[in-house]
Amino acid sequence: MIRWCSYCQSFMGEKEPLDVFEISHGVCIKCQKTVLKNQHHAKIKEENFLKTKDFFQEILSMSHLKVHDDKDELIKKGLDLGIDPISLIYGILQPLMYRMGNLVKNNQVSLMEEYLYTSTIQKMINRIEFDYDIEENGKEILLTNVEGNVHLIACRILRIALAQRGYSSKLIFPALSSDKLVHYLKEHPAKVLCISIATEDQQPALLESLQRIKELDEEIRPLVAIGGRGLRYSRAKFLRLADFIQDREETGAFFDFIDEFFNVKAA
Ligand code: B12
């Protein structure tokens, strides 16, 4: 289920059952504080919720080819509904990708169709990314995949969401081996390193990289955040090796972690 704030039209996270792609009627912490008791807003909430639900269903019911034809129209429609681009990516495009993965798994669509669909989503992300000031050489935050992971969309989305919050980040793709990653960090120290893992069989490579990073001298050792689908049901294994582990139910927790780190550093 997708946790959605019907007041400000923003994505809040997911909740069990994770593979049910429906929008739940919610209210984010910020809106709880500001508008909850106001009757006028209560009405807006109902309207927003129904419109967003329709929009979501419309996209879900499209075949991938139709999404391809209508992608510009879809972005515009989302923005017209007051859905900010980041929530559009997190709350609408991301569940679409998850759903596509399930269809492939159940042999309902071919891998070729998935490629086509992914490239359409990447184009939608290109369009959205264009509006953000992504600093190519920013190195406060380094984003990368674990060795062997070729899924790129997660890191791209994180980079846009970080840029929206004023952070510069650098994306390294394709992923480096643990040796090369450690070498890179020695040459180009980063404050925070984010590593994405997409499949469970990438866990040994992640453990190896995390172990190597832990052994770095304190002055150059970055704070490490990890996330991605490959962590599902395995968080405990990584607790001692990472400073932050993504929680699918609270997308905002990652940004709180980043804010807290940089505010503490600035103080
Ligand atoms: C698109 C896709 C592909 C594309 C990738 C293209 C590209 N350029 O990115 C291609 C076709 C290449 C591909 C290949 C494969 N894929 Co694939 N793929 C997907 C699919 C459909 C979508 C992935 C995606 O982009 N999701 C959208 C992003 C935004 O979501 P996300 O990755 O979860 O990331 C979000 C969060 O998890 C989080 N996050 C992620 N990383 C991090 C890191 C940090 C630090 C933080 C804080 C947060 C965070 O933030 C992101 C934004 O919210 C998924 C389906 C699915 N259910 O996820 C399968 C899926 C991930 N793939 C899968 C598999 C098995 C494969 C292949 C092995 C298939 C094959 N037999 O060849 C290969 C493996 C390639 C490899 N070595 O990595 C499986 C993994 C199963 C598992 N549990 O191990 C999935 C789940 C499909 C399935 N149901 O079977 N894939």
Boltz pocket constraint, residues with backbone or C-beta under 6 A from the ligand:
constraints:
  - pocket:
      binder: B
      contacts: [[A, 90], [A, 93], [A, 94], [A, 97], [A, 98], [A, 99], [A, 100], [A, 101], [A, 102], [A, 105], [A, 111], [A, 114], [A, 115], [A, 118], [A, 148], [A, 149], [A, 150], [A, 151], [A, 152], [A, 153], [A, 154], [A, 155], [A, 157], [A, 158], [A, 193], [A, 194], [A, 195], [A, 196], [A, 197], [A, 198], [A, 199], [A, 200], [A, 201], [A, 225], [A, 226], [A, 227], [A, 228], [A, 229], [A, 230], [A, 244], [A, 245], [A, 246], [A, 254]]
      max_distance: 6.0
